[in-house]
Every structure is written in C-alpha cells, then in structure tokens.
Amino acid sequence: MRLVVCLLSLLTVLGRAECGNVLVWPTDGSHWINLKIVMETLIDRGHGVTVLLPDASMFMDAKESDRFSYLPFNVSMSSKDIHDFLEEILHFSIYELDELNLLQVQMKFYELVSKNVEICLSYCDGVLKSPQLMDKLRHEKFDVVLTDPIYPCSDIVAEQLNIPLVYTFRFSIANSAERMCGQIPAPPSFVPGAMSKLTDKMSFTERIINMLFYLSQDVMANFVWRKFNNYYTDYLGQPTSYCEMMGKADIWLIRTYWDFEFPRPFLPNFKYVGGLHCTPAKPLPKDMEEFVQSSGDDGIVVFTLGSMVKNMTKERSNTIASALAQIPQKVLWRYSGEKPDTLGANTRLFNWIPQNDLLGHPKTRAFITHGGTNGIYEAIYHGVPMVGIPLFGDQPDNLAHMKAKGAAVVMDSIKNMQTQELVDGLDAVINDPSYKENAMRLSRIHHDRPIKPLDEAVFWIEFVMRNKGAKHLRVEAHNLTWYQYHCLDVFAFLITIVTVVLYIFYKMCKYVIMRCCFRSKHKSKKE
C-alpha cells in the first residue's frame, strides 16, 4: 500500500510538471463566454489559469467561479459607463443610422470610435501602469498569454513577460488585423470583407464594392491604430506600431469554421475553431418542458435578440408579437420588457432561456435570432434553420452567410420590419424543407471534423506552451515591406532590365541600319 501511494504521488507530481500557467487578458460581452469555456477546459487538464479582472465589467465577475485565480486592476470608468456606451451603439445602429445623412453618420461613428479607444486605453493603463501588478505578473512565471483582442495591449504584456501570445476571436474590422497584422491572404476578388454582407460569388460591381470596402475599412483601422501606435511607442520607449506588435502572436484561434466561412486561403498559425462553446442539449426545466410538449406536432420557435436587447419600443414589440400570434407553433421569447398588447396565447415571455438546450430539442422548428456568432453556431450545431433580425456589428454579415448557405431568411432591419414579413419568413423556414435540409447539411459539416473545436483550441494553446511559442508557423511576410510583399521591387527590377535590353537593342538596330544606309550611299556615289 505504501508503494502504491508513493507511485501515485510521484505520477501526480510528474503530471503537474507538464502543466502550464496561463495568463488571460480581460475581455467582455459574449466574447467572455467563448473564452471562459476554454479556460475551464484548461483547468480540467491541470493547468493554472489567472484572469486579469477590471473593476468595471459587464460579464466578468470574480464571484462567478472559484476555479480561476483573479488579479484585479482599476480602470477609469464604471460598469455603467461601459453599459451606456454599448446601449448608445445599439440605439445608433437600430434607430439613428437610417435617419442621418452621410456626414452625420461619419461624425457619429467618429464619436463612437473615439469613446471605444478611450475605454481600451483605460484597460491598458490599469495593467501596464501599475508597477505592483506588473511585478506580480513577472513573479508568477506564466507560460502563455491568452486573449480576445477586443482590447489592445495584451501583446505588450506578452512582450514584457517574454512569453508567447495566443489570440482567440471572431474577426477584426473588415479583417484588417488578420490581413495587415497577421498577414493572412485575402484576395478581394473572392474573399468578402467582414461586415460587407457580400459572398465569395461576386459580380464585377460587387468586386468593386468589396475592393472599396477593404480600402475604406483599412483607412478606418489605421485611424484607430494611430492612437494605439502613440500609446505603444510612449510605453515601450521606441517607435512601435500596434499592428507590428499584434503580428507577433504565435497562434490565431478564429471562432468560425467552414460550415460558416466561405472557402479562402489561410496560414499555418491560423486555426478555425468555430462552435467551441456548443454542447449537446440538456433536459429543460420542468415547466418549460411542459410548455414545449404542449406544442404537439407543430413544434416550437425559439426567439431571442441576445443579452443586450432587454427592451424595445411598444410599437416594435407589438409588431413582433402580432406576427408570432399568427403561427401554429408555440414560441419561447426571451424578453424582459413590457408585455406586448398583441401577445398571442401561443407565446410565452422569459427573462432568460436555455438557448442551446432549446435549439437541441427535437420539437424546435426555427430560431429567430439577431445573428450573434454564438447563437448562430448553436443553431448550426443542432441543425436549426433561422429567421434573422440583425441589429449591429457583425450580425448582418453573419446572417448574410447563413442566407447564402440556404439556412436562413433575413429581415432588412428590426426598425422597418412589418408583421407580415416576419410571418412569411417563419412560414418559409418552417414549411420549405430546403431550409431544414441546408441547416442539417451545415450541422453535418460542423460535426464531421477530425477533432472537436474546443479540443483543437486547447491543443494549440498547450502546443504553444510545450514549444515555448510557435514562431516556426509564422510566415516570412511579417519581415517584408509592403513593396517586397507585392514584389513591386522585383517588377521594377525586371521592367528596368527589359527596358535597358530593349533600349540597347533599339540602339544596335539603329546603328546597324544607319551603317548599312551609309555604306549603300557611299557605294552609289562611287558608281
């Protein structure tokens, strides 16, 4: 028995020796949901996880889990300030955008971007300008920094601690960071810009639009990054760009997959892990299950516009409720606003719903969604067709992908949506078998992969820890100038050579012709 205890103790010690120490840079919103499940899996595998926790956050809470270690830091704003900013973006996207002219839209967008930059830099200050916190981070001997780069400066922390950096995120503005900093190829002829609402099958006009979209978004990104560049340069004491630092990341874990994305080229250090948060459905609460079962053969419709939309105007809620009342299915609607006057007997309101479990229920016929990536992936996972009501950000683009793949009907906007439009959309996805077939096809693609997305994400994080980085997967493009990357110097050299050769050939021909003419004239004179 003593021998067995000794052997088990020895195996435990040796097992922990292979485990790492992970530092998580803060994130917020739905991004936190994706990051949290990765952290929990890392802990299950024996790794230590420490989260940098701002004192102002909407989702992150030290009381939520005792599995993580937390390192608190101060930011120069409150949780209410962040919530109010997000509400302002939402209100602008839904109610103001269509009413403003182009100049007013640009001015408002500049105002929102400036506020977002200030929030980002307050997070940077809270960590980087706290000597006590930075000293503690150095003392902890972390093996990797894991972050969703919704906020900048995680790359500075990784640089200061001399440890690898792993990103996990959906996308940046028009993929600017991935293209310009990560060096992933993105030919505008068939790779649509993120949020452009285009597909990979573009007409000539759409290719023009896509090219102009890339250029405009890159200009916008560089405008935002200029402020970050100044911050990075001041902190590091030498000219440094945000894009240069971001490009040093070892692995980019992109939270989409080929069930969602259009085919495109990618790089060895870009790994697509979409749907990593999805799980098999669990049993519903008893009262909810009874309501679902009461739907009979007609089944149910699941409706949620995400965690941010808790209320809406009475006119909008009545429009939606009136549409829902006209369908034979029972409806579970996540909504905490005032009860609509037109609410039908088939619709029940909930402050919260177990979205994944409902989408995995055999009686679910359709999913009405705002188009958030998390909800879309749960629908893909369970093979549920969608009716999209996009609100802001990446949501219109996400739903454009689902529409192009035949798994969704998409409304133009929640502001202008009419009752009959929603009724017709629901009738199409429920009664036209092609939508269900396409949703199931995407589900099969999602499940038919060599490794589950969560396991793949954790594998690459552990890979980086084991190998002290993954610089061997970074392309040499990071060390090339823009003109070298596009071979403009090679073209210039070849054109110069060709020009010189043609010029010499021209001179030689001219000389020969003149020589022959001179001899011919001289001979004629003699004769």
C-alpha positions as CSV (number, residue, x, y, z in Angstrom):
1,M,0.0,0.0,0.0
2,R,2.9,2.4,0.8
3,L,4.4,1.6,-2.6
4,V,1.1,2.3,-4.4
5,V,0.7,5.6,-2.5
6,C,4.3,6.6,-3.4
7,L,3.8,5.8,-7.1
8,L,0.5,7.7,-7.3
9,S,2.2,10.7,-5.6
10,L,5.1,10.6,-8.0
11,L,2.7,10.4,-11.0
12,T,0.8,13.4,-9.6
13,V,3.9,15.4,-9.3
14,L,5.2,14.5,-12.7
15,G,1.8,15.2,-14.2
16,R,1.7,18.7,-12.8
17,A,5.2,19.4,-14.0
18,E,3.9,19.2,-17.6
19,C,1.1,21.6,-16.9
20,G,1.3,25.3,-17.6
21,N,0.4,28.6,-16.1
22,V,-1.9,30.7,-18.3
23,L,-2.5,34.4,-18.1
24,V,-5.8,35.6,-19.5
25,W,-6.1,39.2,-20.7
26,P,-9.6,40.6,-20.0
27,T,-12.4,40.6,-22.5
28,D,-16.1,41.3,-22.1
29,G,-19.6,40.7,-23.6
30,S,-20.3,37.5,-25.5
31,H,-16.5,37.2,-26.1
32,W,-16.2,36.2,-22.4
33,I,-18.5,33.2,-22.9
34,N,-16.2,31.7,-25.5
35,L,-13.0,32.5,-23.5
36,K,-14.4,31.1,-20.3
37,I,-15.2,27.6,-21.7
38,V,-11.6,27.4,-23.0
39,M,-10.3,28.4,-19.5
40,E,-12.4,25.8,-17.8
41,T,-11.1,23.1,-20.1
42,L,-7.5,24.1,-19.5
43,I,-8.2,23.9,-15.7
44,D,-9.7,20.4,-16.2
45,R,-6.5,19.4,-17.9
46,G,-4.4,20.5,-14.9
47,H,-3.3,24.0,-16.0
48,G,-3.3,27.0,-13.8
49,V,-5.4,30.0,-15.1
50,T,-5.1,33.6,-13.9
51,V,-7.5,36.2,-15.2
52,L,-6.8,39.9,-15.2
53,L,-10.1,41.4,-13.8
54,P,-11.1,45.0,-14.3
55,D,-13.2,46.6,-11.7
56,A,-15.6,47.7,-14.4
57,S,-17.1,44.9,-16.4
58,M,-20.5,43.7,-17.6
59,F,-19.9,40.0,-17.6
60,M,-16.7,39.2,-15.7
61,D,-17.2,38.6,-12.0
62,A,-14.8,37.1,-9.5
63,K,-17.7,35.6,-7.6
64,E,-18.9,33.7,-10.7
65,S,-16.3,31.0,-10.4
66,D,-13.7,30.0,-7.8
67,R,-11.8,27.9,-10.4
68,F,-9.8,30.8,-11.7
69,S,-7.3,33.0,-9.9
70,Y,-8.1,36.7,-10.4
71,L,-5.7,39.7,-10.4
72,P,-7.9,42.8,-10.1
73,F,-6.9,46.2,-11.6
74,N,-8.5,49.6,-11.8
75,V,-10.0,51.4,-14.8
76,S,-11.1,55.0,-15.1
77,M,-14.7,54.2,-15.7
78,S,-17.6,52.2,-14.2
79,S,-19.6,49.3,-15.5
80,K,-22.4,51.7,-16.1
81,D,-20.2,53.7,-18.4
82,I,-19.5,50.7,-20.5
83,H,-23.1,49.6,-20.5
84,D,-24.3,53.0,-21.5
85,F,-21.7,53.1,-24.3
86,L,-23.0,49.7,-25.7
87,E,-26.6,51.0,-25.4
88,E,-25.6,54.1,-27.4
89,I,-24.1,51.9,-30.2
90,L,-27.2,49.7,-30.2
91,H,-29.5,52.7,-30.4
92,F,-27.5,54.3,-33.1
93,S,-27.5,51.1,-35.2
94,I,-31.2,50.5,-34.9
95,Y,-32.9,53.9,-34.7
96,E,-30.5,56.6,-36.0
97,L,-28.4,55.1,-38.8
98,D,-31.1,55.3,-41.5
99,E,-32.2,58.8,-40.5
100,L,-28.8,60.5,-40.8
101,N,-27.0,61.7,-43.9
102,L,-23.6,60.5,-44.7
103,L,-21.7,63.4,-43.0
104,Q,-23.8,62.9,-39.8
105,V,-23.1,59.1,-39.8
106,Q,-19.4,59.7,-40.2
107,M,-19.4,62.2,-37.3
108,K,-21.3,59.9,-35.1
109,F,-19.1,57.0,-36.0
110,Y,-16.0,59.1,-35.2
111,E,-17.5,59.9,-31.8
112,L,-18.2,56.2,-31.0
113,V,-14.8,55.1,-32.2
114,S,-13.1,57.8,-30.0
115,K,-15.1,56.6,-27.0
116,N,-14.1,53.0,-27.6
117,V,-10.5,53.9,-27.9
118,E,-10.7,55.7,-24.5
119,I,-12.2,52.5,-23.0
120,C,-9.5,50.4,-24.5
121,L,-6.6,52.6,-23.3
122,S,-8.1,52.8,-19.8
123,Y,-7.7,49.0,-19.7
124,C,-4.1,49.3,-20.9
125,D,-3.4,51.9,-18.2
126,G,-4.9,49.8,-15.4
127,V,-2.4,46.9,-16.1
128,L,0.7,48.4,-17.7
129,K,0.9,51.5,-15.5
130,S,0.6,49.6,-12.2
131,P,4.2,48.7,-11.1
132,Q,2.8,46.3,-8.4
133,L,0.7,44.4,-10.8
134,M,3.4,44.1,-13.5
135,D,5.9,42.9,-10.8
136,K,3.4,40.3,-9.7
137,L,2.9,39.1,-13.3
138,R,6.7,38.7,-13.7
139,H,6.9,36.8,-10.4
140,E,4.1,34.3,-11.4
141,K,6.2,32.9,-14.3
142,F,3.4,32.5,-16.8
143,D,3.8,30.3,-19.9
144,V,1.4,32.0,-22.3
145,V,-0.9,35.0,-22.6
146,L,-4.4,34.0,-23.9
147,T,-6.6,36.8,-25.0
148,D,-9.5,38.0,-27.2
149,P,-8.0,41.2,-28.6
150,I,-11.2,43.2,-28.2
151,Y,-9.0,45.3,-26.0
152,P,-5.3,46.0,-27.0
153,C,-2.1,45.8,-25.0
154,S,-2.1,42.0,-24.3
155,D,0.8,41.9,-26.8
156,I,2.7,44.4,-24.7
157,V,2.2,42.2,-21.6
158,A,3.5,39.1,-23.5
159,E,6.5,41.1,-24.7
160,Q,7.3,42.4,-21.2
161,L,7.0,38.9,-19.7
162,N,8.8,37.3,-22.7
163,I,6.2,34.7,-23.2
164,P,4.1,33.5,-26.2
165,L,0.8,35.1,-27.2
166,V,-2.4,33.3,-28.4
167,Y,-5.4,35.2,-29.8
168,T,-8.9,33.8,-29.8
169,F,-11.5,36.0,-31.6
170,R,-14.2,36.2,-34.3
171,F,-12.7,38.9,-36.6
172,S,-11.4,42.5,-36.6
173,I,-12.8,45.4,-38.6
174,A,-13.1,44.1,-42.1
175,N,-10.4,41.5,-41.2
176,S,-7.9,44.4,-41.1
177,A,-5.8,42.9,-38.3
178,E,-5.8,39.5,-39.8
179,R,-4.8,40.8,-43.2
180,M,-2.4,43.6,-42.3
181,C,-1.0,42.3,-39.0
182,G,-1.5,38.5,-39.2
183,Q,-0.6,38.5,-43.0
184,I,-3.4,36.2,-43.9
185,P,-4.0,36.3,-47.7
186,A,-7.4,37.9,-48.6
187,P,-7.8,38.4,-52.4
188,P,-10.7,40.9,-52.7
189,S,-11.9,39.0,-55.8
190,F,-13.4,36.2,-53.8
191,V,-12.8,36.9,-50.1
192,P,-15.6,39.3,-48.9
193,G,-14.7,41.8,-46.3
194,A,-16.1,41.1,-42.9
195,M,-19.3,43.1,-42.4
196,S,-19.6,43.8,-46.2
197,K,-22.6,41.4,-46.4
198,L,-21.1,40.0,-49.6
199,T,-20.4,36.4,-50.5
200,D,-17.5,34.7,-52.3
201,K,-19.5,34.8,-55.6
202,M,-19.2,38.4,-56.6
203,S,-20.2,40.2,-59.8
204,F,-17.9,42.8,-61.3
205,T,-19.8,45.6,-59.4
206,E,-19.6,43.7,-56.1
207,R,-15.9,43.2,-56.6
208,I,-15.6,46.9,-57.0
209,I,-17.6,47.4,-53.8
210,N,-15.5,44.8,-52.0
211,M,-12.3,46.5,-53.0
212,L,-13.5,49.9,-51.9
213,F,-14.8,48.4,-48.7
214,Y,-11.4,46.9,-47.9
215,L,-9.7,50.3,-48.6
216,S,-12.2,52.3,-46.5
217,Q,-12.0,49.9,-43.6
218,D,-8.2,49.9,-43.7
219,V,-8.2,53.7,-43.5
220,M,-10.6,53.5,-40.5
221,A,-8.4,50.8,-38.9
222,N,-5.3,52.9,-39.4
223,F,-7.1,55.9,-37.9
224,V,-7.9,53.9,-34.7
225,W,-4.5,52.2,-34.6
226,R,-2.7,55.6,-34.8
227,K,-3.8,56.3,-31.3
228,F,-2.7,52.9,-30.2
229,N,0.7,53.4,-32.0
230,N,1.3,56.5,-30.0
231,Y,0.5,54.7,-26.8
232,Y,2.7,51.7,-27.6
233,T,5.6,54.0,-28.6
234,D,5.3,56.0,-25.4
235,Y,5.2,52.9,-23.2
236,L,8.0,50.9,-24.9
237,G,10.2,54.0,-25.4
238,Q,10.8,53.3,-29.1
239,P,8.8,53.7,-32.3
240,T,6.4,50.7,-32.3
241,S,3.1,50.1,-34.1
242,Y,0.1,48.3,-32.8
243,C,0.0,46.2,-36.0
244,E,3.6,45.2,-35.6
245,M,3.1,44.0,-32.0
246,M,-0.2,42.2,-32.9
247,G,1.6,40.4,-35.7
248,K,3.9,38.7,-33.1
249,A,1.1,36.5,-31.9
250,D,2.0,32.8,-32.2
251,I,-1.4,31.4,-32.8
252,W,-4.7,33.0,-34.0
253,L,-7.7,30.9,-33.0
254,I,-10.6,32.1,-35.2
255,R,-14.0,31.3,-33.9
256,T,-15.6,30.3,-37.2
257,Y,-15.3,27.2,-39.4
258,W,-16.0,26.1,-42.9
259,D,-19.7,25.5,-42.1
260,F,-19.9,29.3,-41.7
261,E,-17.0,30.7,-43.7
262,F,-16.6,30.8,-47.5
263,P,-13.5,28.9,-48.7
264,R,-10.4,31.1,-48.6
265,P,-6.6,30.8,-48.1
266,F,-5.2,30.7,-44.6
267,L,-1.9,30.4,-42.8
268,P,-0.4,27.6,-40.6
269,N,-0.8,29.7,-37.4
270,F,-4.5,30.5,-38.1
271,K,-6.8,27.8,-36.7
272,Y,-10.5,27.8,-37.2
273,V,-12.3,26.6,-34.1
274,G,-15.9,27.9,-34.6
275,G,-18.5,26.4,-32.3
276,L,-16.2,25.6,-29.5
277,H,-18.8,26.6,-26.9
278,C,-21.5,24.3,-28.3
279,T,-22.6,21.2,-26.3
280,P,-25.3,18.6,-26.6
281,A,-28.7,19.7,-25.3
282,K,-29.6,19.1,-21.6
283,P,-33.1,18.5,-20.3
284,L,-35.2,21.6,-19.9
285,P,-36.7,22.9,-16.7
286,K,-40.0,21.0,-15.9
287,D,-42.4,24.0,-16.6
288,M,-40.6,24.8,-19.8
289,E,-40.6,21.2,-21.0
290,E,-44.4,21.0,-20.3
291,F,-44.9,24.2,-22.5
292,V,-42.7,22.7,-25.2
293,Q,-44.6,19.4,-25.2
294,S,-47.9,21.2,-25.4
295,S,-47.0,22.3,-28.9
296,G,-47.8,18.9,-30.3
297,D,-46.7,18.2,-33.9
298,D,-46.4,21.9,-34.8
299,G,-43.3,22.2,-32.5
300,I,-41.8,25.4,-31.1
301,V,-39.9,28.5,-32.2
302,V,-37.1,29.9,-30.1
303,F,-36.8,33.7,-30.2
304,T,-34.0,35.8,-28.6
305,L,-32.3,39.0,-29.6
306,G,-29.3,38.5,-27.3
307,S,-28.5,39.7,-23.8
308,M,-28.3,43.4,-24.8
309,V,-31.8,43.8,-26.0
310,K,-33.9,43.6,-22.9
311,N,-36.5,46.1,-24.1
312,M,-37.8,47.8,-27.3
313,T,-40.4,50.3,-28.3
314,K,-44.1,49.3,-27.7
315,E,-44.7,49.6,-31.5
316,R,-41.9,47.1,-32.3
317,S,-42.9,44.6,-29.6
318,N,-46.5,44.7,-30.8
319,T,-45.4,44.2,-34.4
320,I,-43.4,41.1,-33.4
321,A,-46.0,39.7,-31.0
322,S,-48.7,40.1,-33.6
323,A,-46.6,38.1,-36.1
324,L,-45.9,35.3,-33.6
325,A,-49.5,35.0,-32.7
326,Q,-50.3,34.1,-36.3
327,I,-48.2,30.9,-36.5
328,P,-49.3,27.5,-35.2
329,Q,-46.1,26.8,-33.3
330,K,-45.6,27.6,-29.6
331,V,-43.0,30.4,-29.1
332,L,-40.5,30.9,-26.3
333,W,-39.4,34.6,-26.4
334,R,-36.6,35.9,-24.3
335,Y,-37.9,39.4,-23.5
336,S,-38.0,41.4,-20.2
337,G,-39.7,44.5,-21.5
338,E,-43.4,45.5,-21.1
339,K,-45.8,42.8,-22.2
340,P,-47.0,43.5,-25.7
341,D,-50.7,44.1,-26.2
342,T,-50.8,41.8,-29.2
343,L,-49.2,38.8,-27.4
344,G,-50.8,35.6,-28.5
345,A,-51.7,32.6,-26.4
346,N,-49.0,30.6,-28.2
347,T,-46.2,32.9,-27.0
348,R,-44.6,32.9,-23.6
349,L,-42.1,35.5,-22.4
350,F,-39.0,34.6,-20.4
351,N,-36.3,36.8,-18.8
352,W,-33.8,34.1,-19.7
353,I,-33.9,30.9,-21.7
354,P,-31.5,27.9,-22.0
355,Q,-30.9,28.7,-25.7
356,N,-28.6,25.8,-26.5
357,D,-30.9,23.3,-24.9
358,L,-33.9,24.6,-26.6
359,L,-32.2,24.6,-30.0
360,G,-31.3,21.0,-29.4
361,H,-34.8,20.0,-28.5
362,P,-36.5,17.7,-31.2
363,K,-39.6,19.9,-31.3
364,T,-37.7,23.1,-32.3
365,R,-38.7,24.1,-35.8
366,A,-37.0,27.6,-36.2
367,F,-34.8,30.1,-34.4
368,I,-35.4,33.8,-34.6
369,T,-32.1,35.4,-33.9
370,H,-30.2,38.8,-34.1
371,G,-27.3,37.0,-35.7
372,G,-24.7,36.8,-32.9
373,T,-22.0,34.3,-33.7
374,N,-22.7,32.2,-30.5
375,G,-26.3,31.8,-31.3
376,I,-25.7,31.0,-35.0
377,Y,-23.2,28.3,-34.1
378,E,-25.6,26.7,-31.6
379,A,-28.2,26.7,-34.4
380,I,-25.7,25.1,-36.8
381,Y,-24.6,22.6,-34.2
382,H,-28.2,21.4,-33.8
383,G,-29.3,21.9,-37.4
384,V,-32.0,24.5,-36.9
385,P,-33.0,27.0,-39.7
386,M,-33.1,30.6,-38.8
387,V,-35.0,33.9,-39.3
388,G,-32.5,36.7,-38.8
389,I,-33.3,40.2,-37.4
390,P,-29.8,41.8,-37.5
391,L,-29.1,44.7,-35.1
392,F,-25.5,45.9,-35.3
393,G,-21.8,44.9,-35.6
394,D,-21.1,41.6,-37.3
395,Q,-24.7,40.4,-37.1
396,P,-25.9,41.5,-40.6
397,D,-22.8,39.9,-42.1
398,N,-23.2,36.7,-40.0
399,L,-26.8,36.3,-41.3
400,A,-25.7,37.1,-44.8
401,H,-23.5,34.0,-44.6
402,M,-26.4,31.9,-43.4
403,K,-28.7,33.2,-46.1
404,A,-26.1,32.5,-48.8
405,K,-25.9,28.9,-47.5
406,G,-29.6,28.5,-47.6
407,A,-30.2,28.1,-43.9
408,A,-31.8,31.5,-43.1
409,V,-34.3,34.1,-44.1
410,V,-33.1,37.6,-43.2
411,M,-35.2,40.7,-42.4
412,D,-33.9,44.1,-43.5
413,S,-34.0,45.7,-40.0
414,I,-35.9,45.5,-36.8
415,K,-37.0,49.1,-37.2
416,N,-38.7,48.7,-40.6
417,M,-39.8,45.1,-40.3
418,Q,-43.5,44.6,-40.8
419,T,-45.7,41.9,-39.2
420,Q,-46.3,40.0,-42.5
421,E,-42.6,39.9,-43.3
422,L,-41.9,38.1,-40.1
423,V,-44.8,35.7,-40.7
424,D,-43.7,35.0,-44.2
425,G,-40.1,34.4,-43.0
426,L,-41.2,31.9,-40.4
427,D,-43.5,30.2,-42.8
428,A,-40.6,29.7,-45.3
429,V,-38.0,28.3,-42.9
430,I,-40.6,26.0,-41.2
431,N,-42.5,24.7,-44.2
432,D,-40.0,24.9,-47.0
433,P,-37.9,21.7,-46.5
434,S,-34.8,23.2,-48.2
435,Y,-34.0,25.4,-45.2
436,K,-34.0,22.5,-42.8
437,E,-32.0,20.4,-45.2
438,N,-29.4,23.1,-45.6
439,A,-29.3,23.6,-41.8
440,M,-28.7,19.9,-41.3
441,R,-26.0,19.9,-44.0
442,L,-24.1,22.6,-42.2
443,S,-24.6,20.7,-39.0
444,R,-23.0,17.6,-40.6
445,I,-20.1,19.6,-41.8
446,H,-19.7,21.1,-38.3
447,H,-19.6,17.7,-36.6
448,D,-17.6,15.9,-39.3
449,R,-14.1,17.1,-38.4
450,P,-11.0,15.2,-37.1
451,I,-11.0,17.0,-33.7
452,K,-13.7,18.9,-31.7
453,P,-13.2,22.7,-31.9
454,L,-12.8,23.0,-28.1
455,D,-10.2,20.3,-28.1
456,E,-8.4,21.8,-31.0
457,A,-8.3,25.2,-29.3
458,V,-6.9,23.7,-26.1
459,F,-4.4,21.6,-28.1
460,W,-2.8,24.7,-29.8
461,I,-2.6,26.6,-26.5
462,E,-0.8,23.6,-25.0
463,F,1.3,23.3,-28.1
464,V,2.5,26.9,-27.7
465,M,3.3,26.2,-24.0
466,R,5.2,23.0,-24.8
467,N,7.3,24.6,-27.5
468,K,7.8,28.0,-25.9
469,G,5.9,29.6,-28.8
470,A,5.1,28.7,-32.4
471,K,7.2,31.1,-34.4
472,H,8.0,28.4,-36.9
473,L,4.4,28.7,-38.1
474,R,4.7,32.5,-38.8
475,V,5.2,33.3,-42.5
476,E,8.2,35.4,-43.6
477,A,5.8,38.0,-44.8
478,H,6.0,39.6,-41.4
479,N,9.6,40.7,-42.2
480,L,8.8,42.1,-45.6
481,T,7.9,45.7,-46.5
482,W,4.7,46.3,-48.4
483,Y,6.5,46.6,-51.7
484,Q,8.5,43.5,-51.1
485,Y,5.3,41.6,-50.2
486,H,3.7,42.5,-53.5
487,C,7.0,42.0,-55.4
488,L,6.9,45.6,-56.6
489,D,10.7,45.8,-56.3
490,V,11.1,42.7,-58.4
491,F,8.7,44.0,-61.0
492,A,10.6,47.3,-61.0
493,F,13.9,45.5,-61.5
494,L,12.6,43.3,-64.3
495,I,11.0,46.2,-66.0
496,T,14.2,48.1,-65.8
497,I,16.2,45.2,-67.2
498,V,13.7,44.7,-70.1
499,T,13.7,48.5,-70.7
500,V,17.6,48.5,-70.8
501,V,17.7,45.5,-73.1
502,L,15.1,47.0,-75.4
503,Y,16.9,50.3,-75.4
504,I,20.3,48.6,-76.3
505,F,18.6,46.5,-79.0
506,Y,17.0,49.7,-80.4
507,K,20.3,51.5,-80.4
508,M,22.0,48.5,-82.0
509,C,19.3,48.2,-84.7
510,K,19.5,51.9,-85.3
511,Y,23.3,51.8,-85.6
512,V,23.2,48.8,-88.0
513,I,20.5,50.5,-90.1
514,M,22.4,53.7,-90.3
515,R,25.7,51.9,-91.1
516,C,24.0,50.0,-93.9
517,C,22.5,53.1,-95.3
518,F,25.8,55.0,-95.1
519,R,27.6,52.2,-97.0
520,S,24.9,52.0,-99.6
521,K,25.0,55.7,-100.2
522,H,28.8,55.7,-100.3
523,K,28.8,52.8,-102.9
524,S,26.2,54.6,-105.1
525,K,28.4,57.7,-105.2
526,K,31.4,55.8,-106.3
527,E,29.5,54.1,-109.0
